[in-house]
């Protein structure tokens, strides 16, 4: 039986933290779910080549905006969580309540289910410790950060955290995808690019997608888009919701680097420790990236003499809460400039980072170019979707990814997205009109 003629209770597009959570939860409740992702689902190897295929393909996973600013997103089963640093920042509960969304109970459940805790001391690398000690000497509230890590599987002196983690130590949404696959009444399709949502009489009834060089269709009475802050608005526009993809955030960041005399190895878990300067609008963390990434940052800014100083270079990341603005093109091109206030936040963080690095004894301090991470706000609650994450324009069409976050926030969103996914799955499972939806799907 082809996908186009099979009957599903729901289709989930995208398998990042939001989409994978919805799919897994609905499958566990006995629903027949089809989940698809533009990326592949090959086993994680933890290699530079595989990471580049998932996150550094120009025009696909590597996007460019004005002034050379680049944005990286993971195109793979599990989404960007495969490449992320597994930091579990607290969700913006009060901000979301202001839009009619309360996820406090779901956050509690997620914290019980996932391995969220600071790394034990033996897993915090010497570079992170050196930076934390310096920051504390200067009076900063710098402390170990909560991480999604199965710490009994984690290895010290390892730099594979943002290459996918082949050891199963770092939690990612890929683990939810794998759990989803164990349900015999559900199906996962890799390398399937969704083009648009199929709509009849104002209701979503399925999706049109490309896979294996062919255009195909799949039908279900509920469609959930979890294709990310860039992918979801592109699909929404192609489906007739033209207001998606405007006035968004993309959390710009820079890395600040300084060289010390000692060789500390350069292989450790990034973002192990940090300080949230909430009043100033940015977060500072250690950022010991793998050697190749370090060399890329260094070459960008013309520091050729530093290319082989990775194991002696301390790195601090400054990530700012940027002002909403810009637009996406219909093809997913990023068109946004940082305004002076946003640049000022990064520069304030830069000055603080220089102070911390100088206190460690670091010399020749410099910063990388600006890059961006986890874009969101492209299908905001109150704008494109209601508090139940259903689109205002079409019934039975939902969004569950960073697109729905209504305000700039400036912190990694994964804990928030998993909680939103649990909340949406509970809402959909409780809907009273499942029989009506089933009849619609069969008719389609």
Buried (B, 14 or more C-beta within 10 A) or exposed (E): EEBEEBBBBBBBBBBBBBBBBBBBBBBBBEBBBBBBBBBEBEEBEBEBEBBBBBBBEEEBBBBEBEEEBBBBBBBBBBBBBBBBBBBBBEBBBEBBEEBEBEBEEBBEBBBEEBBBBBBEEEBBBBBBBBBBBBBBEEEBEBEBBBBBBBBEEBEBEBBBBBBBBBBEBBBBBBBBBBBBBEBEEBBBBBBBBBBBBBBEEEBBBBBBBBBEEEEBBBBBBBBBBBBBBBBBBBBBBBBEBEBBBBBBBBBBBBBBBBBBEEEBBBBBBBBBBBBBBEEBBBBBBBBBBBBEBBBBBBEEEEBEEBEEBBBBBBBBBBBBBBBBBBBBEEEBBBEBEBEEEBBBBBBBBBEBBBBBBBBBBBEEBBBBBBBBBBBBBBBBBBBBBBBBBBBEBBBBBBBBBBBBBBBBBBBBBBBBBBBBBBBBBBBBBEEEEBEEBBEBBEEB
